[in-house]
Amino acid sequence: MFLTITEFFGHFHPLVVHLPIGILLMAVLLYWLSQNPKFQSFRPAVAFVVLCGMISAIIACISGYLLSISDDYNDDIVGWHQWMGISVALVSVLWYLQERNFRFLKKAKFLSGALFILIMITGHLGGALTHGSDYLTGPLEDIFSDDPDVNTVFTPVADVQEAVVYTDLVRPVLQTKCYSCHGRSKQKGDLRMDDTLKLMEGGKDGIVIDRSQPDESEMVRRLLLPVDNDDHMPPREKGQLTENQVSLLHWWIASGADFTKKVKEFEQPEKMKSVLLTFQEVEGSRDTVTFVPTSRVAKADQKIFDRLNERGIMAMTVGKESNYLSVNFFTDTLITDEDTDLLLGLKKQVIWLKIGFTDLKDAHMSKIAQLTNLTRLSMEHTSVTDEGIKQLTACKQLKYLNLVGTPVTAQGILALKDLPQLRSVYVYQTGVSESDFPALEAALPGVKIDSGGYKVPTLVTDTTEVKLVKQ
């Protein structure tokens, strides 16, 4: 009970800590200005402003102490931040006492200068606790340093098959999404992720990477929770991982979470090859059409959402402020009636569906077609034929359709000519021949019919279908 109470009051620290900073800096400014004869009228207000700053500084010290014993931060930085904060409070008390006793006014100049310096130091240490010790110097280090641990942006991998999985792919993801809370300066839940040994040890709730049960690994479980779930990681106010990044972490853990092997040394399912190829480019660097509706939608049924993820079907919100969903059959390749029924339970929310490399058949398409808010549908390398494609005429919001490696012919594509939003259809390795293109272009003006020769464009959260140039 005591820990719960201290945690409750400790969490007020970020709310109150800015009060003494602003108020006491205002007191310093008023005092310094009042030394000029033009602004002597400010002098009587100094004592009252210092009093307000002193009280708020004491409250901030108390709440900060309670937060320090109920949360996980770097002990060294916490200690310095704590004593600098106490120093701010003590100096403000001394200054107020001097303001009330005019015999000691000659020392006010010294106290105001000391207080200004202490506020700057304390504020910097507070920023180091919450944003990392390099939050000020990080941007400069990104520019001038060659140290990969300092680099906080994703850089292209020249040859992904030659890349070391952890060093070149996994660590940059963890670095940009996880280290701020689980790094050198701060270890929430006693979990430190920037040290490989400590990463495998886990935190106070146990291990986060289970090589024998990757789907049960705490890291994967928390990544797949809804963004607004309290246990979801990263927290909703932080930058979220893309689906490709989540897929990478899941594959790395399932492959044994080795820290030294190269990509080419791991077994790579066809889907994973496509995901890995996206790391040869900086994700999100290409221009794409907006595929998220502007209208709002109700939140998805939590039970259905959880059930999909339990079955190995990756369901994620498309953004931290959106209830629309992206669903990816990344590990579930055998489509069952339960799978499609679960999708129907979320038909208002699902707008992106990646169901390629599965045993999807025409018989499933009647239910897929009921997802009328779909804007993106990837069903590459499935056995769906023209009969199944014709059922998509009900999906009036559909903009993107990936049919690579399916038996679909031009007749199936022509059935989609009345879809008002359709912009891109990918037909590499299908039954569509070169002679069919004039008729398709005439029937679907404004729709890009892609016959291959280069990579299928992707969104930030999408996987990439690789297209080989015909010899």
N, C-alpha and C positions, 0 to 999 in steps of 0.2 A: 504493500500500500504506500509506504514511504517513497519508494522509487517512482511509483506512478504519479504521486503528487509533485515530487521534485521535477519529474520530466514535464509535467503539465506547465508549471510555472517557469521552468527553464526555457520552454519553447516561446516564451514572451520576449526573450532576449533580442532576437532579430528585430522585433517591433519597437522596443524601447531604446535600443543601443544608439539609434540615430539621433535621438533627442538631445543627449548631452553633447554630442558632436556639433550639431547645428547651433545649440543655444550657447555653449561656451565659446565657440568660434565667433559668434555674434558679440559676446561680451568682450573678447579680445579686440575685435574690430572697433567697437564703440570706444573702448578705452584708448586705443591708439589714435583714433580720430580726435578724441577730446583733448589730446595734447596740443592740437592746433587751435589757436585762439578762435578760428572761424567756427569750430565745432564744439566749443566748451559746453554748449547746452546739452550735449549727449551725456556729460559726466554723471548727473544724478541717476540716470537709468542703469548705470553699470552694476551697482550693488544688487538691484532686483534681478537683472538678467543672470548674474553670477549665482544668486540664490537658486533660481530655477534650474540652472545647469548643474549645480552641486547636487540637488535632490535627485534629478534624473540620472546623474552619474552613479550615485549610490545605488539606486534601483537597478541600473544596468549591471553593476558589479554583482549584486545579489543574484539576479536572474542568470547572469553569465556563469557564475559558479555552479548554480543548480544544473544548467545545461551541460557543463563540463563533466559532471559526475553521472549524467544520465545518457550521454551520447559518446560516440567513439571518434576522438580526434588525436592528432599527433601530440603526445604529452609535452614535448619540448616547446612547441609553438604555443600550446595552451598555457603553459606555465609563464612564458614571457608575456603573452597577451593579458593574462590575468593580473600580473604584477604591474604592468603598464597601465591597465585600467584602474587598478586601485590607486596608483600614483596620480592619475588624472583626478580621481575623486578627492584625494587628500589635498592636492594643490588647490583645487577649487574651494575646499573648505577653508584653507588658510587664506586664500584671496578674499573670500567673503568676510572672514573675521577681521581682516585688515581694512576692508571697506567700511566695516562698522566701527573701527577704531582708527581715527584719523591720524594718530601719532605714528602709525606704521605705513602711511600711504607711500612713503618714499620707496618701499619694497614692491609696490604693485607692478612696476614696470618689469622687474625681474620675474615675478610670478606669472604675468601674462605671457612673457616670452617662453618660459619653461612649459606652461600649459599648452601653448601652441605646438611645441615640439613633441610633447607627450601624446597629444591627440593624433598627430600625424603617425607616430610610431605605432600607437595602439590600433589605429584604423588599418594600417598596413598589415599588422599581424592578424587582425580579424579577417581581412581579405585573403591572406595566405591560408587560413584555416578552412574557409568555405570554397575558395576557388583554386587552391594550390599555391605553393610557395613561389611559383614562377609566373603568377598571373599578371604581373607588371612587365617582367622581362621576357616572358614567353614570346610575344610577337616579334621582338628584336632578335631573339635566339632563333626563331623560325627562319629569319632572313639570313642571318650571318653564320649559323651553326650547321655543321655537317653531321652532328650527332643524331642518329635516327630516333633516339628516345625523346629528343626535343621537338622533332617534327610532328606537328599536330594536324596535318592534312593528309589525305590519301594521295599517293603518287602512283602513276601508272607502272605496271610491271611489264617489262619488255617481253618476257617469255614466261607465262604463268607456270608452265610445266617445270621450269628450272627454279622457280621460287621456293624458298623454305616456307612451309605452310605457316608455322607459328610466327617467325620473324617478319616475313614479308606481307602476310595477309591477316592473320589472327591478331597479332599484337597491335597493328594500327587501329583495328576496330575497337579493341579494349582500351587503347590509349585515348581515343577521342570520345568514347562513350562511357567509360567506367572508371578511369583513374582519378577523376575529380573527387569521387566519393570513396574509392578503394585503392588509393595510391600511397605515395610516400608521406604526404602531409595529413591524410585523413583515412581512417579505416572503419567505415560504418560496419556494424556487426562483426567487428574484429576481423574483417576480410580485407586482405591486401592482394591486389591482382597484378601489380607491376613487378612482383618477384615470383618467379615460376614455382619455387618451392612452397612459398606461402600460399600461392594460388591453389596448389593441389592439396594443401593442408585444410583449406576452407576457413570458415569463421566460427562464430560462437553457436551457430545453428547447424554446424556440421559441414561436410564436404559439399562443394558446389559442382564438381566435375566427377561423374561416376563413369569410368571407362567401360564397365561391364553392362551398365544400363543407361545409355546416353539419353533416352527419352525421359528417364526419371531424374536426370541431373538437375540440380536446383537452378543452375544457370539457364538451361534451356526452358525449364518450367516457368520461370519468372519472365523470361523474354516473351513467351507466348500468352501470358495473361493479358486481359484487356488493359488498355493504357490507363484507364481511370481506376483500376484495381490498386489498392494500397500496396500490394506485394509486387506489382509490376516493376520491372527494371529495364531501362533507366526510369526514374520518376517522370511523370507526364510533362513536367516543366523543363525537362532536359531534352536534348536532341535524341531522337529515337533511331534504332537500327533499321536498316532497310531489310526487305525480305531476303535479298541476296546475302546480306551479312549474317542474318539469323541462320540461313541455310548453311553458310560456311562454318559457323561455330558448331552447329549440330553435326555436320559431316566430320569435322575435325575430332570432336569428342567420340563419335561413333567409330572412328578409325583408330582410336587409341590415344588421342590427345598427345601425340609425340611432339617434342619441341625441336627436333633436329632434322627430321626428314623433309625431303622436297616433295612437291606436289606429285611428280611423276612416280614416286615410290608408294603412293597410296592407291588403293582400289578406287576407281572413279565410275560410278553409275552414269548413264547417258545424261540424266538431268544435271548431275553435278558438273559434268564437263561444260555444259552451257553456263552454269552459274560461275564457274571459275574463269571462263573467258571474259566475263564482265569486269574482272579485276585487272584486265589489261588496259582498261580505260578508266578515267575518273568518272565515277557514276554521277549521273545528273548533268553531265557537261553538254549533252545534246538537247536541241530544241525539241519539245514535244507538245502535242495538243493536250489541252486540259481534259482529263477524263473523269473529273469529280463533279457531280451535279451541284448547282448553286443552291438548290432547295434543301431544306433540313429534313431529317428523318429521325424517327424515334430510335432509342437505344436498342440494340439487339438483345434477345432473350439470353440471359447469362448461362442458363443450363444448356441451351443448344450450343452456344459458343464454346463452353467447356467440353461438351461431348465431342465436338469436332476435333479439338486439339488432343483429346484423349485417344482418338482414333488415328492420330498421326496426320491429320489434315490441318495445315497451318492457316489459322484464321487470325487476321490482324486488322485493326482500324487503319484506314488510309492516311490518317493524320491525327494529331493529339486533340484537335478541336472538332473532329468529325466522327459521326456514328456510322458512316459508310464503311463497308468491309472489303478486304481483299482475301480471297480464299485460294489456297494453293495445295493441291494434292501431291505434296512433295515426297512423302514416304508411303502414302496409301495408293497403290496402283490397281487394286482390285475394287471396282465400283460396285457397291451393293445398294439395295433398296433403302437401307437405313441411311446410307450416305446422302442419297438424293432427297430423302424425306427431311433430313436435317437441313439441307440447303433450302428447301422450300420453307422451312420455319424461319429463315432469314432472308426471304426473297426481296423484302423491301430494302434491306441493308447491303446485300451483296452487289457490288458494281464491277469488281474485277475477279475473274475466275480463271485459274490456271489448272487445267485438268488434262494436260498433255502427258504423253508417255504412260497412259493407263489403258485399261481394257474397255474404255468408253465405246458404246455401241449405239446404233440407231434407236434401240429400245429405251435408252436412257434420255434421249433428246426431248421427249415430251415434257419431262420435268425440268430439264435445263431451260427449255423455252419459257417456262413460267417465271424465270428470274428476269422480269421485264425491265428492271433498272440496270441490267448489265450494260457497261460501256466498253469493257475489254473482255474478250473470250479467247483463251489460248487452248487449243485442243489438238496440238501437233502430235503426229505419230500415234494416232488412234485409228480405229477401223470404221469411223463414221463415214457414211456414204451420202449421196445426194438426198436420199429420203430423210436422213436425219437433219441435214442442213436446211431443208425447206421448212422445218418446224421453227427455225429462228426468225421467221417473219413477224413473230409476236414481239420480238425484242427491239422496239422502236428506238431505244436509246443507244443501240450498239454502234460503236465507232471503229473498233479494232477487232479483226478476226484473223487468227493464226490457224491455217489449215495445212501447214507444212507436213509432208509425209503421209497424207491421208488419201483414200481412193476417190475423193471428190472430183467431179468433172465440171466442165463449163455450165452444164444444165443446172447443177446445184447452185453455182454462183449467180446465175441469172435469176434464180428464184428470190434473191435478196435485193433486186433492183428497186424495190419500193421502200427500203429502209432509209428514212430521211437523214439520219446522222452518220451513216456509214462512210468512213474515210479511207480505211486501209484494209486490204485483204491479202494475205500471204499464201501463195499457192505453189511454192517450190516443191518439187518431187510429188506432185499430185497428178490427177488425170487430165489436168488442163494443159492443152498443147499450145504451141506458138501460134497456130492458125486460128485458135479461138479468141485471141486477144482483140482483133478489130471489133468483133461482135460484143465482147464484154465491155470494151471502152465506150462503145456507142450506147449500150444499155445502162451503164453505170457511170455517167459523166461525173467528174469530180472525185471518183474513187480511185485510189492508187492500187492497182493490181500488181503485186510484186511477184516476179517469177524467179527470183534468186540472183545469185552473183555477189551478194554481200550480206552483212549481218542484218537481222531484223531489228529495227529500232526498238529501244526499250525505255521504260520509265525508270525513275530512281529505284523503285521497288521491284522491278521486273527482272526476269531471267532473260538470257539471250539465246535465240535459236541461230546456230551457225549455218551459213549457207555456203557451200563450196561451188566455185566456178566450174561450169560444165567444161569438160575437156573436149 
